[in-house]
């Protein structure tokens, strides 16, 4: 990935800018420093990896924080950096380090949900408050009313409830493509899957989500 | 009651905007630097604890594959060598009958 896409690679929609820890550095400076840093670590200066963590952990926390429950964020961020360290041999200098770390973060979160699925944790049902929230959203007439409903806690809970019913694969693709607003190609690059696979999954995941929401709407009326 | 596509779309849009507006936990609240560096140093200074585990894992799988292949070959050879043909078995049966005295032969 070229340097120009260094900062924009995680930006798919307004408000999704994921800034670096030190915004004062320009993209070029940062990329050059990163390459130098990674070279030193590869040559055996392990302690310099702490600089990589300090520089990019906010970036990783933002990605992980949107994907796993809050009480697991720290543990997953930890795993992301440990994986990154032991995967340094595979790091290509032609790829921006934030994009490379974003890929590891996305895949680590995907593994988290796969492990959860294996444990078969039950998905709790929606409460009356959630059903009432859906009714209120459908009844909104103005943008202000709509935005007010969007900001409520029930919105986040209904989304989490719906996502938990999806397979880990569908969840990962739906989050990247439909919620984060990445292109299919970007999502494929982050997940390490083929573009065709992500395209098919994105369509199926959306259909699955619509079916889940449709069923819950029918129950709420 | 069947909900229209518009209603479903509106709900999807609400959930998407909710996701995008979510501030989540404060990024400054998490600092894993010390823990990660400790884990890395532990792993790199004690290679004997994890490298043999990886090697043992590989060894077990490779041995199991080779053992399965050997058992398969032996089983095929055993069946191929020791299974008598139908002509041979008929001949042996005839010899058996001829060599056995009948009741009236005594």
Interface residues (C-beta under 8 A of the other chain):
Chain A: X13 X15 X16 X46 X47 X49 X50 X53 X54 X57 X58 X61 X62 X65 X66 X70 X73 X74 X77 X78 X81 X82 X85 X86 X134 X137 X138 X140 X146 X147 X149 X150 X151 X155 X156 X158 X159 X162 X178 X179 X209 X210 X213 X214 X217 X218 X221
Chain B: X1 X2 X3 X7 X8 X10 X11 X12 X14 X15 X16 X17 X18 X19 X20 X21 X22 X24 X25 X27 X28 X30 X31 X32 X33 X35 X36 X37 X39 X40 X41 X43 X44
